[in-house]
Amino acid sequence: MIITSHDDIHPLDIEERIELAPELLDAMAENRARMLAALASSPRPVYGVNTGMGRLATHKLSPEQQAGHQRNLLIGRAVGGPPWLPEDDVRMLLVARLRDVLRPDAGASPELARFLADRINDRFIPAVPRSGLGSAGEIIPLSHAFQTFLGIGTVLEDGVETPAADALARRGVEPYVLGPKEGATLIQGSPLAIVHAARTWGETQQLVDLQTLAAAITIDVLGAPRDVYEPKLARGDDHRYTLMHELDMLITGSSVRAGVVQAPVSVRVGPRAITHADRVNSDLAAALRRWREDPTDSPAFLDGEFVPTTGFHAVELGLRMDAVSAALVHLGEVSVQRMNRLLDERFSGLPPQLAVDPGPQAGLVPLHKRAVGELHALRRLAAPATLGSMDTSAGQEDVQAFAWAAGEQTRAAAAHLFAITACELIAGVQAHHLRETPAPLGLRAAYAWLTGIVPPALVDRPLGPDVETLVGHLRESYFDDLTTLT
């Protein structure tokens, strides 16, 4: 992937090899020269460059102190520890930081951009803490990430902590020597929040689609009346209309079971719950697009001047991820209740507990208990992670966004909902097998795909491995496989 501008980079592009275009590097060198000239002639202190940081910003640094200051910024703030971020998250963090470094307002050197791109390409994985990060921005994790470029700290090689100096040496690479302002640039902004927001959006979008499928299958096997799912009921709400149209396409041709006047609430309100999750996730995506355009460095080099910014305070992303978490909790509650109705012969008209031989066999009730356990864990993630500021830096930093924590929490919520969704889909496949009626056209490929991964339980068997196998497919290959089938 040849990069000609910072706009060419997306944090999710972690498998592409990155090549920086010569014209981009030339433009960076020219911009860097302008920035250094402005720094030399600036009549005012430049935060973090010729001053201390935080409460110590009033301390002016001598030329001798400035020479080592950028290095010190990456060392003294690395106070975190394990657990460490997963490898893919670290790679996304490095890609997001490269995008920031390439922005003209960072004033970074082409040498720093090349060094960062090379470390992405050779899969250099700094050990970056994922908790205990109480700074106003993300200075603690970013210090851990980028001190490794200097040969300090640790990296992860096959999950094993390794001295960064050794990892660089094995690559035949000398530790990077920071230029003016580059240490400050590397620890400013909130790239970790951007990583979490991008991953949250992608995982939630998958779950919206999968929950739509799970709702459709449950509607089908329960023989629920379909009038409540008419797309025309969503007039004036484009989001809900689109989703109900998709649901209608899946269940068209499904038969209504005789004597059923009204399905349980959990079966009827699925489209509203799914629409809400889709809506708040779209709001997160819009905030992420806006955030990507904001200067991340502070001070930023804008129009020849050094301007302080607040790109470290990613509250717009954090609060929206908190909203996504709450929406996922509600989806989990609805899904677990739908599954419970599938197991109840009063609502399904099928054998109790979806057992082929009720009594000698337990059927799928133990699987519902797994879903209940996942929901119990999921509910505890509904409290906002972004809220809870405290004084730090002797009162200079008195508000934190904790957007990274909201991201960790939302992605944990998504993991629980993937498991719950898998449980409902397994129950739906079992009910479809027991009902022995033709599948509606819109669900035939899905039933075939699911049955190929998790066949019906004709006798009791441990279903834990089936849940894990299906979750893996739901996360990775569902849409590709289904496209092939159709």
PALO-281203 format. One record per residue (C-alpha): x, y, z; residue number from 1. Coordinates in steps of 0.25 Angstrom, whole numbers. Example, Ala and Ser with C-alpha at 12.3 -4.5 7.8 and 13.67 -1.06 7.14 Angstrom:
BEGIN
((49 -18 31) 1)
((55 -4 29) 2)
This chain:
BEGIN
((0 0 0) 1)
((7 13 -5) 2)
((3 25 4) 3)
((3 38 -2) 4)
((-5 46 9) 5)
((-9 43 24) 6)
((-23 41 18) 7)
((-19 28 11) 8)
((-17 21 25) 9)
((-28 15 33) 10)
((-25 8 46) 11)
((-32 -5 42) 12)
((-22 -7 30) 13)
((-12 -15 39) 14)
((-8 -26 29) 15)
((-4 -17 17) 16)
((11 -14 15) 17)
((13 1 16) 18)
((21 9 7) 19)
((22 24 8) 20)
((22 31 -5) 21)
((35 40 -8) 22)
((27 52 -11) 23)
((20 51 3) 24)
((34 49 10) 25)
((39 62 2) 26)
((27 70 7) 27)
((29 65 21) 28)
((44 70 20) 29)
((40 84 15) 30)
((29 85 26) 31)
((39 80 36) 32)
((49 91 32) 33)
((38 101 34) 34)
((34 96 47) 35)
((48 96 52) 36)
((50 111 47) 37)
((37 115 54) 38)
((42 108 67) 39)
((55 115 67) 40)
((49 129 65) 41)
((37 127 74) 42)
((36 138 84) 43)
((27 130 93) 44)
((29 117 100) 45)
((26 104 92) 46)
((19 94 102) 47)
((26 81 103) 48)
((38 86 94) 49)
((45 97 102) 50)
((37 95 114) 51)
((33 84 124) 52)
((19 77 123) 53)
((7 78 132) 54)
((8 86 144) 55)
((23 88 140) 56)
((20 95 127) 57)
((24 108 134) 58)
((38 103 135) 59)
((46 108 123) 60)
((57 98 118) 61)
((71 102 114) 62)
((77 97 101) 63)
((84 86 108) 64)
((72 82 115) 65)
((64 82 102) 66)
((74 72 96) 67)
((70 61 105) 68)
((55 65 108) 69)
((48 58 97) 70)
((55 45 101) 71)
((51 48 116) 72)
((36 50 112) 73)
((36 35 107) 74)
((43 29 119) 75)
((38 36 131) 76)
((23 34 128) 77)
((24 19 125) 78)
((18 15 138) 79)
((8 4 133) 80)
((9 -11 134) 81)
((2 -24 129) 82)
((-8 -28 124) 83)
((-3 -23 111) 84)
((-11 -20 98) 85)
((-13 -31 88) 86)
((-4 -31 76) 87)
((-15 -26 66) 88)
((-18 -15 75) 89)
((-4 -10 76) 90)
((-2 -11 61) 91)
((-15 -3 59) 92)
((-9 7 70) 93)
((4 8 62) 94)
((-4 10 49) 95)
((-13 21 55) 96)
((0 28 61) 97)
((6 28 47) 98)
((-6 35 41) 99)
((-4 46 52) 100)
((11 47 49) 101)
((8 49 34) 102)
((-1 61 37) 103)
((5 74 34) 104)
((1 80 47) 105)
((10 70 54) 106)
((23 76 48) 107)
((29 62 49) 108)
((41 58 41) 109)
((41 48 30) 110)
((51 40 37) 111)
((41 38 49) 112)
((31 34 39) 113)
((40 24 32) 114)
((44 18 45) 115)
((30 16 49) 116)
((25 10 36) 117)
((37 0 36) 118)
((33 -4 50) 119)
((19 -7 45) 120)
((24 -15 34) 121)
((34 -23 42) 122)
((23 -26 52) 123)
((30 -19 64) 124)
((20 -20 75) 125)
((22 -12 88) 126)
((17 -16 101) 127)
((6 -6 103) 128)
((-3 -6 116) 129)
((-18 -7 114) 130)
((-22 -2 128) 131)
((-18 7 140) 132)
((-17 19 130) 133)
((-21 31 139) 134)
((-15 42 130) 135)
((-24 53 123) 136)
((-20 47 110) 137)
((-12 34 106) 138)
((2 38 111) 139)
((4 25 119) 140)
((1 15 108) 141)
((8 24 97) 142)
((20 25 105) 143)
((21 10 107) 144)
((19 8 92) 145)
((29 18 87) 146)
((40 17 97) 147)
((43 4 90) 148)
((47 12 78) 149)
((59 17 86) 150)
((62 3 90) 151)
((56 5 104) 152)
((45 -4 110) 153)
((39 -17 105) 154)
((33 -23 93) 155)
((25 -35 91) 156)
((30 -46 82) 157)
((21 -58 81) 158)
((15 -53 94) 159)
((28 -53 102) 160)
((33 -40 108) 161)
((46 -37 101) 162)
((55 -24 103) 163)
((53 -14 92) 164)
((68 -12 90) 165)
((69 -27 86) 166)
((57 -27 77) 167)
((63 -15 69) 168)
((77 -22 69) 169)
((71 -34 63) 170)
((65 -26 52) 171)
((78 -19 49) 172)
((72 -6 54) 173)
((79 5 62) 174)
((70 12 73) 175)
((63 24 68) 176)
((69 38 72) 177)
((57 48 74) 178)
((58 62 68) 179)
((51 74 74) 180)
((37 72 78) 181)
((36 58 73) 182)
((35 52 87) 183)
((23 61 90) 184)
((17 57 77) 185)
((18 43 80) 186)
((10 43 93) 187)
((-1 54 89) 188)
((-15 51 85) 189)
((-23 39 87) 190)
((-20 28 76) 191)
((-24 17 85) 192)
((-38 22 86) 193)
((-38 23 71) 194)
((-34 8 70) 195)
((-45 4 80) 196)
((-55 12 73) 197)
((-52 7 59) 198)
((-52 -8 65) 199)
((-65 -5 73) 200)
((-72 0 60) 201)
((-68 -12 52) 202)
((-72 -22 63) 203)
((-85 -16 66) 204)
((-88 -15 51) 205)
((-86 -30 51) 206)
((-95 -32 63) 207)
((-106 -24 57) 208)
((-106 -32 45) 209)
((-105 -45 53) 210)
((-116 -41 63) 211)
((-125 -38 51) 212)
((-122 -52 46) 213)
((-125 -58 60) 214)
((-138 -51 61) 215)
((-142 -56 48) 216)
((-139 -70 51) 217)
((-147 -69 64) 218)
((-159 -63 57) 219)
((-159 -74 47) 220)
((-157 -86 56) 221)
((-168 -80 66) 222)
((-177 -78 55) 223)
((-179 -64 60) 224)
((-190 -55 53) 225)
((-182 -46 44) 226)
((-191 -33 43) 227)
((-183 -26 54) 228)
((-171 -27 45) 229)
((-177 -19 33) 230)
((-167 -9 28) 231)
((-178 1 27) 232)
((-179 2 42) 233)
((-166 9 42) 234)
((-170 21 33) 235)
((-162 33 37) 236)
((-151 25 43) 237)
((-141 22 31) 238)
((-132 14 40) 239)
((-143 5 45) 240)
((-150 4 32) 241)
((-137 -2 26) 242)
((-135 -12 36) 243)
((-150 -16 36) 244)
((-149 -18 21) 245)
((-137 -27 23) 246)
((-144 -35 33) 247)
((-156 -36 24) 248)
((-148 -41 13) 249)
((-143 -52 22) 250)
((-156 -57 28) 251)
((-165 -56 15) 252)
((-171 -69 13) 253)
((-170 -74 28) 254)
((-183 -80 33) 255)
((-191 -75 44) 256)
((-194 -86 55) 257)
((-208 -89 57) 258)
((-214 -82 69) 259)
((-203 -72 71) 260)
((-209 -58 73) 261)
((-197 -51 78) 262)
((-183 -55 80) 263)
((-176 -51 93) 264)
((-170 -37 95) 265)
((-156 -41 93) 266)
((-159 -47 79) 267)
((-167 -35 75) 268)
((-158 -24 79) 269)
((-145 -29 73) 270)
((-145 -19 62) 271)
((-146 -7 71) 272)
((-135 -12 80) 273)
((-126 -15 67) 274)
((-130 -2 61) 275)
((-125 5 73) 276)
((-112 -2 74) 277)
((-110 1 59) 278)
((-114 16 61) 279)
((-104 18 73) 280)
((-93 11 65) 281)
((-95 20 53) 282)
((-94 32 62) 283)
((-81 26 67) 284)
((-76 25 52) 285)
((-80 39 50) 286)
((-72 44 62) 287)
((-60 35 58) 288)
((-60 42 44) 289)
((-60 56 50) 290)
((-49 52 60) 291)
((-40 47 49) 292)
((-40 61 44) 293)
((-36 68 57) 294)
((-22 72 60) 295)
((-16 61 70) 296)
((-3 68 73) 297)
((-2 79 84) 298)
((3 89 81) 299)
((0 87 66) 300)
((8 94 56) 301)
((-3 102 48) 302)
((-1 113 39) 303)
((13 115 44) 304)
((9 116 58) 305)
((9 106 70) 306)
((-5 105 75) 307)
((-10 97 87) 308)
((-21 87 84) 309)
((-30 77 92) 310)
((-28 65 83) 311)
((-25 57 96) 312)
((-39 58 101) 313)
((-47 48 93) 314)
((-60 49 101) 315)
((-68 49 88) 316)
((-63 35 85) 317)
((-63 30 99) 318)
((-78 34 102) 319)
((-82 28 89) 320)
((-76 15 92) 321)
((-82 15 105) 322)
((-96 17 98) 323)
((-92 5 89) 324)
((-89 -3 101) 325)
((-103 0 107) 326)
((-110 -4 94) 327)
((-102 -17 93) 328)
((-107 -21 107) 329)
((-121 -19 103) 330)
((-119 -27 91) 331)
((-113 -38 100) 332)
((-126 -37 109) 333)
((-135 -39 97) 334)
((-127 -50 91) 335)
((-126 -58 103) 336)
((-142 -57 105) 337)
((-145 -61 91) 338)
((-136 -73 93) 339)
((-144 -76 106) 340)
((-157 -76 98) 341)
((-151 -86 88) 342)
((-148 -96 99) 343)
((-163 -94 105) 344)
((-173 -104 98) 345)
((-184 -94 101) 346)
((-178 -84 92) 347)
((-171 -93 82) 348)
((-181 -105 80) 349)
((-168 -113 80) 350)
((-162 -124 89) 351)
((-159 -118 103) 352)
((-145 -112 104) 353)
((-143 -115 89) 354)
((-139 -129 93) 355)
((-141 -140 82) 356)
((-145 -149 94) 357)
((-149 -141 106) 358)
((-146 -147 119) 359)
((-135 -156 116) 360)
((-129 -144 109) 361)
((-127 -130 115) 362)
((-128 -123 101) 363)
((-123 -109 100) 364)
((-126 -104 114) 365)
((-111 -104 118) 366)
((-108 -96 106) 367)
((-118 -85 111) 368)
((-111 -85 124) 369)
((-98 -82 117) 370)
((-105 -70 110) 371)
((-111 -66 124) 372)
((-96 -66 129) 373)
((-91 -58 118) 374)
((-103 -48 120) 375)
((-100 -47 135) 376)
((-85 -43 131) 377)
((-90 -34 120) 378)
((-100 -26 129) 379)
((-88 -22 138) 380)
((-82 -14 126) 381)
((-94 -4 124) 382)
((-88 6 134) 383)
((-82 18 127) 384)
((-66 16 127) 385)
((-64 30 122) 386)
((-69 37 134) 387)
((-61 38 147) 388)
((-50 50 146) 389)
((-40 52 157) 390)
((-29 62 160) 391)
((-15 59 154) 392)
((-2 66 151) 393)
((-4 75 164) 394)
((-18 80 159) 395)
((-13 84 145) 396)
((-20 71 139) 397)
((-33 71 146) 398)
((-42 64 136) 399)
((-40 51 128) 400)
((-48 45 117) 401)
((-45 30 119) 402)
((-49 27 105) 403)
((-39 16 104) 404)
((-47 9 116) 405)
((-60 11 109) 406)
((-54 4 97) 407)
((-49 -8 105) 408)
((-62 -9 112) 409)
((-70 -8 99) 410)
((-62 -19 92) 411)
((-63 -28 104) 412)
((-78 -26 103) 413)
((-78 -29 89) 414)
((-70 -42 92) 415)
((-81 -46 102) 416)
((-92 -43 91) 417)
((-85 -51 81) 418)
((-86 -63 90) 419)
((-101 -60 93) 420)
((-104 -59 78) 421)
((-97 -72 76) 422)
((-106 -79 86) 423)
((-119 -74 80) 424)
((-114 -78 66) 425)
((-111 -92 71) 426)
((-125 -93 78) 427)
((-131 -88 65) 428)
((-125 -98 57) 429)
((-129 -109 66) 430)
((-143 -104 66) 431)
((-143 -103 51) 432)
((-139 -118 51) 433)
((-150 -122 60) 434)
((-161 -114 53) 435)
((-158 -121 40) 436)
((-164 -110 31) 437)
((-158 -104 19) 438)
((-149 -91 22) 439)
((-154 -78 16) 440)
((-145 -75 4) 441)
((-138 -63 11) 442)
((-133 -73 22) 443)
((-129 -85 14) 444)
((-115 -82 12) 445)
((-113 -77 26) 446)
((-119 -90 32) 447)
((-110 -98 22) 448)
((-98 -91 27) 449)
((-101 -92 42) 450)
((-105 -107 41) 451)
((-91 -109 34) 452)
((-84 -103 46) 453)
((-93 -108 57) 454)
((-102 -119 53) 455)
((-114 -122 62) 456)
((-112 -129 75) 457)
((-119 -142 72) 458)
((-114 -147 86) 459)
((-108 -139 97) 460)
((-94 -135 95) 461)
((-84 -124 101) 462)
((-89 -111 93) 463)
((-78 -102 99) 464)
((-68 -105 87) 465)
((-80 -103 77) 466)
((-82 -89 83) 467)
((-67 -86 82) 468)
((-66 -91 68) 469)
((-79 -83 63) 470)
((-74 -70 70) 471)
((-61 -72 62) 472)
((-69 -73 49) 473)
((-78 -62 53) 474)
((-67 -52 55) 475)
((-59 -56 43) 476)
((-66 -62 32) 477)
((-81 -62 33) 478)
((-83 -52 21) 479)
((-73 -58 12) 480)
((-78 -72 14) 481)
((-92 -68 13) 482)
((-90 -60 0) 483)
((-83 -73 -6) 484)
((-95 -81 -2) 485)
((-105 -72 -8) 486)
